[in-house]
């Protein structure tokens, strides 16, 4: 599993500025309201959802 730079995660002016890994699982540190806004505006949100968990729970 290759690590992804946090600078690669910029979609529609939304920057995921904290990406942490634990046991090969990616965790996004962000606010839930920001995540909802991001998912509404981004066509690439599904790509983030496939690799990212928030607060230890998968983003579906």
C-alpha positions as CSV (number, residue, x, y, z in Angstrom):
1,X,0.0,0.0,0.0
2,X,1.5,3.3,-1.1
3,X,1.1,6.3,1.1
4,X,-0.7,9.2,-0.4
5,X,0.5,12.7,0.2
6,X,-2.0,15.0,1.9
7,X,-1.2,17.5,-0.9
8,X,-2.9,15.2,-3.4
9,X,-6.2,15.4,-1.6
10,X,-7.5,18.8,-2.9
11,X,-10.9,18.7,-4.6
12,X,-13.0,21.7,-5.2
13,X,-10.9,23.9,-2.9
14,X,-11.4,21.4,0.0
15,X,-8.1,20.3,1.5
16,X,-7.9,17.3,3.8
17,X,-5.1,18.7,5.9
18,X,-4.5,15.8,8.3
19,X,-4.1,12.2,7.1
20,X,-3.0,9.6,9.6
21,X,-2.3,5.9,9.1
22,X,-2.7,3.1,11.6
23,X,-2.4,-0.6,10.6
24,X,-2.6,0.4,6.9
25,X,-5.9,2.2,7.4
26,X,-6.3,5.9,6.5
27,X,-8.0,8.2,9.0
28,X,-9.2,11.7,8.0
29,X,-9.2,14.2,10.8
30,X,-11.9,16.8,9.9
31,X,-15.2,18.1,11.0
32,X,-18.4,16.2,10.0
33,X,-19.9,19.4,8.6
34,X,-16.9,19.9,6.4
35,X,-17.1,16.3,5.2
36,X,-20.8,16.7,4.3
37,X,-20.1,19.8,2.3
38,X,-17.2,18.1,0.6
39,X,-19.2,15.1,-0.5
40,X,-21.9,17.3,-1.9
41,X,-19.6,19.3,-4.1
42,X,-17.0,16.8,-5.2
43,X,-17.3,14.2,-8.0
44,X,-14.1,12.6,-6.6
45,X,-15.5,12.1,-3.1
46,X,-16.0,8.4,-3.8
47,X,-12.2,8.0,-4.3
48,X,-11.6,9.4,-0.9
49,X,-14.4,7.3,0.6
50,X,-12.8,4.1,-0.6
51,X,-9.6,4.7,1.3
52,X,-10.6,6.8,4.2
53,X,-12.2,6.2,7.6
54,X,-13.3,8.9,9.9
55,X,-13.3,8.4,13.7
56,X,-12.6,4.7,13.1
57,X,-15.8,4.2,11.0
58,X,-15.9,3.8,7.2
59,X,-17.3,6.7,5.2
60,X,-20.2,5.4,3.2
